[in-house]
Amino acid sequence: METFKSRLQELLSAENLTVPAFAIELGYDNPEKIYRLMRDENNKPSFDILQAISNKFVNWNLNWVVTGKGNKHLTPVTNGSSETIIGSNQPEPTPANSLKLSPKLSATPSPTPKNREYTPSNNNSFVNESSLIYGAKAPQIITINEHGIDNIVYVPVKARAGYLLGNGDQEYISDLPTFRMPGLNHSTYRMFETEGVSMAPTLSDRDRVIGQWVENFDNIRENRIHVVVTRSGVLVKRVLNRLKERGKIYLKSDTISHRHDHPIIEIDPEDIQELWYVNMKVSSDLSEPAEIYERVSELELNQQLMMKKLGIETPRLKQKPSNDV
């Protein structure tokens, strides 16, 4: 049965748009409103969304998009003068086969942005989003499935060097594994493999983290873990946003025992190519709690020995009078 969702998917497919790109076309910074419509067949679009579609996609019959009635497209024709009439061999669109929400509606079709590349490949498609918003901070290539939903691209450690050089290369991205995961359908996500112990005990070596694309530095979540893709590397760190105070972003590690090997890193915002907020991890580290406690105890012991070497007095247990006879 044809629904608003299926007709909206047809519109996106015809315009070569992903859901995030469609949301941007409508003037939304976040595609959540559109994803909400796509998730449930019974969800209905708000007036604001319909008005935005009417204003932006003027060659589509909004009445067909909403109800399925009438022709899909409104064909611009002329009446022999300089005046342009919307309709198909008719002097004016009628309520029976068209829907008009705003006087801003014009007969000029909404062009597909020139920077967007769309090439089908099996069941996945590739969309170049490099210049839509926020410059190089947007993921340059994303992959979508046959329903127009973004896939999650997996970047293992071995692929990091290539990712830095080829994250705008459709052929390179197509060679990386992609997958979908329940609950991660409302934004653009990417998975990265971690390396080393700098984020222990939060993240272990070879853990995998899934990050949600951060489209604006104002949306950085203070002291939370992010994947920061710079010109020189891929870093998984906690982020401190000090752009307003110092014009810098700082990255810090969680490790205590190896803190001296992983100092705080200062980064200029223009050096960041991509930024992903980590909201999920996949780990094979199933250590027992006792193991973790032993590690903490060892860290405390090392701290005490270090303080002793530095001549710093450590707290001692006060002796109580013995009641033994």
Salt bridges, closest charged atoms under 4 A:
GLU2 OE1 - ARG7 NH1 3.55
GLU10 OE2 - LYS72 NZ 2.25
GLU25 OE1 - LYS56 NZ 3.64
GLU25 OE2 - ARG116 NH2 3.63
GLU32 OE2 - ARG36 NH2 3.73
GLU32 OE2 - ARG39 NH2 2.67
GLU146 OE2 - HIS147 NE2 3.78
GLU193 OE1 - ARG206 NH1 3.80
GLU193 OE2 - ARG208 NH2 3.99
ASP205 OD1 - ARG206 NE 3.91
GLU222 OE2 - ARG242 NH1 2.55
ASP254 OD1 - ARG238 NE 2.63
ASP261 OD2 - HIS258 ND1 3.93
ASP261 OD2 - HIS260 NE2 3.42
ASP268 OD1 - LYS248 NZ 2.15
ASP271 OD1 - ARG231 NH1 2.74
GLU291 OE1 - ARG295 NH2 3.74
